[in-house]
Amino acid sequence: MGEMAKLITQLGLGAALALFIAWLLRETFKWGKTLIEDTLRKAEEREKKLLVIIEGHSTALTAHTQHAQQFGNDMKTAFQYNRDEHKQQTKVLDEQTKVLGRINGYKKGDE
């Protein structure tokens, strides 16, 4: 502290005040730099977590799309099977109608 007092007496109170202000600014900038670095580090951590979440959603959406496509293909196959089965049933019913018509004595045009 003796050297500081000697410096103050040699340079004057104004120089000491200027040194104090310079030191205060330096400390303020150090604090600001630390605050910004901490904020950026936290933002980077949040971004990494968000990317993991987005990747999970993307994977789930891809799986859902594949399942939906498979379901759609299965439904097309089942629908086509039902249509074919109904066509066959219609043919059988038409044939039965003709047979029953002949048994009951209907002639063409009496329908």
Secondary structure, 3 states (H helix, E strand, C coil): CHHHHHHHHHHCHHHHHHHHHHHHHHHHHHHHHHHHHHHHHHHHHHHHHHHHHHHHHHHHHHHHHHHHHHHHHHHHHHHHHHHHHHHHHHHHHHHHHHHHHHHCCCCCCCC
